[in-house]
Amino acid sequence: AAMAATGSAEGASDSPALWAEVRTLLPRAEEGLTLALSGEVEDCVLPLLRRARALLYGAAGRPGAAAAAALERLSDVLRDYSWEKLNAGPWREVGKGWRQVYAYGCLFGALAEVAAGRPLARAVRLCDLGLLMGASVLDNVLARLVRALQPHLPRAAPRDGARAQSVRPEPPPPSAVQPEEVIPHLRCPSLEHFRDNYLVPQRPVVLEGVMDHWPCMKKWSVDYFCQVAGCRTVPVELGARYTDEEWSQQLMTVSDFISQYIMDESNVGYLAQHQLFDQIPELKEDISIPDYCCLGEGEEDDITINAWFGPGGTISPLHQDPQQNFLAQVFGRKYIRLYSPQDSENLYPHESQILHNTSQVDVEDPDLVKFPDFTKAAFQSCILMPGQILFIPVKYWHYVRSLELSFSVSFWWS
């Protein structure tokens, strides 16, 4: 009875039909699964990958219990070994080959779960870990595998008492010295008007009416995220802001994030700067890339789309980004301040390489003894409302505080 309950809660995989469906995602013949890596790895790794592949292709149908157990053990070894390499130094220096080994380890582990007929929650988690930390293998097979598994997972039941979205915002405190200048608003400007008056001269503007037709404006809610993405594993920032000493990150399911940090107001957690829409394409269908991005030099594939989902009180400290940014507000409100890059020296960027794009000043409670020139910096501000898109020019300093439960989507483009 206990096993049956687990199966129903986490989705059952004990069906030959599901294995057959999953099997179609892989090359038909063993040699078709080439195990090609985009970088050098240690010699001991390839024999492990080949052994796992042989277990997968050894049986005519679903691998038996012994083969599934052996595949699971190999998956554990591959993941543990490559995990050490992934965490040996700065992320940007991790070789793509090791990230692919990690992805293969996650793939073989997820397939072992399905082959063994176990509940699917762990298989989905392994796919997500591979998508988050690995590099794409076999034409993004992990994303395709998750898509095949998800219909077999139960949809989350709607939640009672989802936090009201009408919390009164705290008014922003008066500025240290400079009077507050309001960011201009514009309704659906033409491409030419936006380019000539805002993009080329690099002037911030709030765009209205641009995202009214996006499906997310009607569909998205806490319940909807639970149903579409509840079982998916995502990175969550713990703490009010990333410059705090006690700030940390943790991987958890969307359901756990919602119950611990959205429904429970005593904790601060933020699903921030995460490429959620690459991970969960179903959500990507609910948004559109603003037409104004076509004025950039890059391709559409070069646009980075990030999700920002969290309770009231989350803060992004004053910082700058290396690309143009459209910040689209789906629900909730955010208080935002912008400072021109010309004021950089008055904003006291951190001296450490890792935080050099972030100001040391707490914008809403500045220490003017320590940072006296901050009073010289002029700024613009707005309360970004649902359905509005803020254009933040490249390298413009921005400070963001959510006034209530909020979901924003950012588009970084060049």
Secondary structure, DSSP 4 states (H G I P E B T S, - for coil): -HHHHHHHHH-----HHHHHHHHTTS-SSGGGS----SS---TTHHHHHHHHHHHHHSSSSS--HHHHHHHHHHHHHHHHHHHHHHTSS-GGGS-HHHHHHHHHHHHHHHHHHHHTT--THHHHHHHHHHHHHS---TTTHHHHHHHHHGGGSPPPPPPTTPPPS-PPPPPPPPPSSSPPEEPPEEES--HHHHIIIIITTT--EEEESSSTT-THHHH-SHHHHHHHHTT-EEEEEESS-TTSTT-EEEEEEHHHHIIIIIS-TTS-EEEEEE-HHHH-HHHHTT----GGGGGSSS-GGG-EEEEEEE-TT-EEEEE--SSEEEEEEEES-EEEEEE-GGGGGGS-B-SSGGGTTBBSS-TTS--TTT-GGGGG--EEEEEEPTTEEEEE-TT-EEEEEESSSEEEEEEEE-
